[in-house]
């Protein structure tokens, strides 16, 4: 399993060297965009909105737009220094809480944690302590240049770190429009709804739920491929060096040819009448 971060988690005087591994994966089917005329992939270039020219990676800087059209430019050295200054502080478990106190709306991404060399015993200690206390740890960690609030818990004998949103990142439920303030339902309607819920209640078995759209899309792609309903991107014709060289030579010859100028006609000498 690929390691995407190395560091340590500490609580009190206990320090646990760990590695992070992404616990979930995106299985969305990536579709490319092609030119309908020749079926070649579309290129997306970074173009300056004023100069209207393509911008190279080395000419790009990061900035914060504090008001429309006004920016504070931050160079990579400043951002890297700030990240390193905060990285050491970002791995300490600051609190322990009961998991049910954290609403699922706060959860973001999941990472498996494995002990690095020499961290096995401390890893086991934290795992057992979390299980016995029925608590989860709250920590801060810097991932991809962003300070994250995280929950550390046990999942199938493995320590899992779940990044969670800060309170100011969760929008207020009261701002959701058109939500009825009061329940205007009858007792009969409520009893029927509860009866339906009871009939559909079961044990949660993750394996029985599948992405039906993704499965159908894969089947459609496979059937088209097997039926030879495929297209190939048109290749750009590149002139050979010989052709280019001959064209350049011919153009050079044409440019150096002396221009033909029209020769002016000589005026005929005036006729002189002979005297008788």
Phi, psi and omega per residue, in radians:
X1 nan 2.291 -3.046
X2 -1.149 2.340 3.071
X3 -1.549 2.130 -3.106
X4 -1.886 -0.075 3.119
X5 -2.839 2.463 3.066
X6 -2.198 2.462 3.131
X7 3.124 -2.545 3.124
X8 -2.621 2.666 3.052
X9 -2.035 2.355 -3.140
X10 -2.303 2.571 2.962
X11 -2.448 2.173 -3.003
X12 1.117 -2.229 3.122
X13 -1.716 0.060 -3.139
X14 -1.537 2.201 3.139
X15 -2.078 2.232 -3.075
X16 -2.111 1.892 3.039
X17 -1.210 2.224 -3.052
X18 -2.394 2.900 2.999
X19 -2.153 2.562 3.092
X20 -1.865 2.424 3.096
X21 -2.267 2.337 3.135
X22 -1.080 2.199 -3.050
X23 -1.532 -0.343 -3.125
X24 -2.175 2.842 3.101
X25 -2.422 2.559 3.137
X26 -1.488 2.045 -3.120
X27 -1.848 0.354 3.071
X28 -1.073 2.513 3.108
X29 -1.459 2.094 -3.094
X30 -1.473 2.092 3.101
X31 -1.817 2.314 3.112
X32 -1.500 2.711 3.067
X33 -1.797 2.227 -3.104
X34 -2.071 2.757 3.006
X35 -1.324 2.137 -3.063
X36 -1.056 -0.469 -3.075
X37 -1.269 -0.784 -3.044
X38 -2.184 0.003 3.117
X39 1.066 0.525 3.056
X40 -1.635 2.537 3.140
X41 -1.060 2.522 3.126
X42 -1.457 2.349 3.098
X43 -1.669 2.468 3.081
X44 -2.021 1.973 -3.067
X45 -1.874 2.628 3.075
X46 -1.504 1.949 -3.091
X47 -2.022 2.307 3.087
X48 -1.176 2.335 -3.076
X49 -1.244 -0.319 3.140
X50 -1.817 -0.900 -3.104
X51 -1.282 -0.389 -3.098
X52 0.985 0.687 3.079
X53 -2.252 2.712 -3.120
X54 -1.208 2.381 -3.085
X55 -1.826 2.251 3.132
X56 -1.384 2.704 -3.115
X57 -0.963 -0.655 -3.106
X58 -1.240 -0.218 3.140
X59 -1.744 0.158 -3.112
X60 -1.778 2.317 3.075
X61 -2.156 2.765 3.113
X62 -1.707 2.553 -3.113
X63 -2.666 2.768 3.084
X64 -1.906 2.197 3.141
X65 -1.543 1.740 -3.080
X66 -1.445 -0.356 2.984
X67 -2.701 2.884 -3.024
X68 -0.951 2.028 3.079
X69 1.410 0.034 3.133
X70 -2.031 2.268 -3.016
X71 -2.257 2.644 2.922
X72 -1.922 2.010 -3.080
X73 -1.461 2.320 3.105
X74 -2.105 2.137 -3.129
X75 -1.501 2.871 -3.051
X76 -1.086 -0.600 -3.133
X77 -1.129 -0.717 3.120
X78 -1.131 -0.752 -3.126
X79 -1.169 -0.697 -3.139
X80 -1.171 -0.693 3.122
X81 -1.117 -0.769 3.134
X82 -1.106 -0.692 3.138
X83 -1.128 -0.766 -3.109
X84 -1.188 -0.610 3.135
X85 -1.126 -0.562 -3.085
X86 -1.697 -0.192 -3.037
X87 -1.131 -0.713 -3.097
X88 -1.167 -0.539 -3.105
X89 -1.434 -0.223 -2.896
X90 -1.542 0.196 -3.037
X91 -2.142 0.178 -3.100
X92 -1.605 2.323 3.028
X93 -1.249 2.085 -3.027
X94 -1.712 -0.417 -3.126
X95 -2.643 2.801 2.979
X96 -2.143 2.315 -3.103
X97 -2.416 2.935 3.025
X98 -1.402 2.391 -3.043
X99 -1.087 -0.612 -3.099
X100 -1.178 -0.198 3.105
X101 -1.387 -0.201 -3.117
X102 -1.783 2.022 3.140
X103 -1.223 2.464 -3.134
X104 -0.992 -0.351 -3.131
X105 -1.094 -0.380 -3.116
X106 -1.378 -0.369 -3.020
X107 -1.264 2.511 -3.106
X108 -2.124 -1.392 -3.091
X109 -2.231 2.744 -3.086
X110 -2.015 2.455 3.111
X111 -2.362 2.362 3.001
X112 -1.389 2.547 3.103
X113 -2.042 2.250 3.062
X114 -2.110 2.591 -3.134
X115 -1.306 2.440 2.993
X116 -1.401 -3.141 -3.088
X117 -1.018 2.230 3.118
X118 1.504 0.008 -3.080
X119 -1.847 0.121 -3.050
X120 -1.071 -0.785 -3.077
X121 -1.188 -0.770 3.131
X122 -1.152 -0.605 3.086
X123 -1.080 -0.816 3.137
X124 -1.128 -0.635 -3.141
X125 -1.111 -0.833 -3.140
X126 -1.130 -0.720 3.132
X127 -1.047 -0.824 -3.117
X128 -1.189 -0.672 -3.132
X129 -1.138 -0.674 3.110
X130 -1.163 -0.711 3.139
X131 -1.152 -0.779 -3.093
X132 -1.183 -0.674 -3.096
X133 -1.467 -0.237 -3.072
X134 0.973 0.733 3.124
X135 -2.149 2.932 3.007
X136 -2.193 2.660 3.133
X137 -1.628 2.480 3.039
X138 -1.860 2.201 -3.098
X139 -2.392 2.908 3.023
X140 -2.053 2.467 -3.117
X141 -2.622 2.563 3.098
X142 -1.688 2.077 3.073
X143 -2.250 2.195 3.132
X144 0.896 0.895 3.052
X145 1.088 0.415 3.079
X146 -2.339 2.291 3.092
X147 -1.345 2.170 -3.073
X148 -2.001 2.495 2.943
X149 -1.553 2.400 -3.019
X150 -2.433 2.649 3.044
X151 -1.888 2.306 3.085
X152 -1.951 2.121 -3.079
X153 -2.495 3.123 -3.134
X154 -1.857 2.310 3.075
X155 -2.374 1.993 3.137
X156 0.853 0.885 3.082
X157 1.243 0.153 3.122
X158 -2.068 2.423 3.015
X159 -1.286 2.285 3.141
X160 -2.098 2.385 3.030
X161 -1.878 2.149 3.109
X162 -1.942 2.014 3.052
X163 -1.251 2.458 -3.131
X164 -2.241 2.722 -3.139
X165 -1.300 2.618 2.971
X166 -1.296 2.710 -3.113
X167 -0.961 -0.639 -3.116
X168 -1.319 -0.104 3.078
X169 -1.604 -0.206 3.120
X170 -1.702 2.082 -3.114
X171 -1.186 2.635 -3.101
X172 -1.228 2.292 3.128
X173 -1.111 -0.508 -3.137
X174 -1.163 -0.271 3.141
X175 -1.506 -0.082 -3.136
X176 -1.237 2.184 -3.059
X177 -1.338 2.716 2.980
X178 1.127 0.419 3.091
X179 -1.527 2.174 -3.127
X180 -1.147 2.382 -3.095
X181 -1.316 -0.571 -3.086
X182 -2.163 2.714 3.088
X183 -1.462 2.034 3.114
X184 -1.933 1.160 -3.138
X185 -2.212 2.693 3.120
X186 -1.549 2.857 3.107
X187 -1.077 -0.653 -3.138
X188 -1.139 -0.750 3.123
X189 -1.093 -0.735 -3.130
X190 -1.145 -0.777 3.132
X191 -1.068 -0.706 3.133
X192 -1.147 -0.717 3.137
X193 -1.125 -0.730 3.129
X194 -1.162 -0.653 3.102
X195 -1.095 -0.711 3.113
X196 -1.138 -0.721 3.103
X197 -1.072 -0.757 3.136
X198 -1.074 -0.679 -3.137
X199 -1.186 -0.540 -3.105
X200 -1.658 -0.002 -3.124
X201 -1.292 2.337 -3.126
X202 -2.652 3.082 3.039
X203 -1.339 2.485 3.137
X204 -1.318 1.995 3.084
X205 -2.119 1.714 -3.034
X206 -0.961 -0.587 -3.036
X207 -1.129 -0.368 -3.072
X208 -1.463 -0.113 3.141
X209 -1.786 2.204 -3.120
X210 -2.260 2.775 3.091
X211 -1.471 1.668 -3.057
X212 -1.189 -0.606 3.129
X213 -1.138 -0.788 -3.131
X214 -1.106 -0.712 3.116
X215 -1.084 -0.783 -3.138
X216 -1.136 -0.669 3.136
X217 -1.164 -0.711 3.093
X218 -1.108 -0.705 3.117
X219 -1.126 -0.694 3.109
X220 -1.114 -0.764 3.131
X221 -1.110 -0.756 -3.117
X222 -1.154 -0.707 3.141
X223 -1.151 -0.663 3.104
X224 -1.187 -0.654 3.140
X225 -1.180 -0.740 3.127
X226 -1.202 -0.539 3.115
X227 -1.498 0.178 3.114
X228 1.063 0.452 3.054
X229 -1.524 1.105 -3.099
X230 -2.122 2.825 3.110
X231 -2.251 2.732 3.093
X232 -2.087 2.476 3.138
X233 -1.203 2.414 3.077
X234 -1.186 2.472 3.119
X235 -1.676 2.499 -3.126
X236 -1.319 2.224 -3.131
X237 -1.312 2.146 3.119
X238 -1.935 2.150 -3.123
X239 -1.171 2.489 -3.140
X240 -1.251 2.795 -3.139
X241 -1.069 -0.600 -3.123
X242 -1.117 -0.815 -3.132
X243 -1.081 -0.772 -3.141
X244 -1.088 -0.741 -3.112
X245 -1.139 -0.771 3.139
X246 -1.103 -0.716 3.134
X247 -1.110 -0.717 -3.139
X248 -1.161 -0.710 3.125
X249 -1.120 -0.771 -3.132
X250 -1.100 -0.707 3.121
X251 -1.128 -0.647 3.125
X252 -1.161 -0.720 3.128
X253 -1.098 -0.771 -3.128
X254 -1.074 -0.612 -3.113
X255 -1.291 -0.491 -3.065
X256 -1.646 -0.070 3.093
X257 -1.137 2.374 3.091
X258 -1.162 2.431 3.139
X259 -1.322 2.310 3.089
X260 -1.332 2.254 3.116
X261 -1.960 2.538 -3.123
X262 -1.207 2.239 -3.140
X263 -1.394 2.147 -3.114
X264 -1.162 2.424 3.129
X265 -1.267 2.437 3.109
X266 -1.315 2.395 3.101
X267 -1.266 2.364 3.112
X268 -1.208 2.482 3.139
X269 -1.174 2.474 -3.128
X270 -1.103 2.405 3.135
X271 -1.356 2.350 -3.134
X272 -1.844 2.192 3.100
X273 -1.285 2.294 3.103
X274 -1.365 2.434 3.119
X275 -1.400 2.448 3.098
X276 -1.145 nan nan
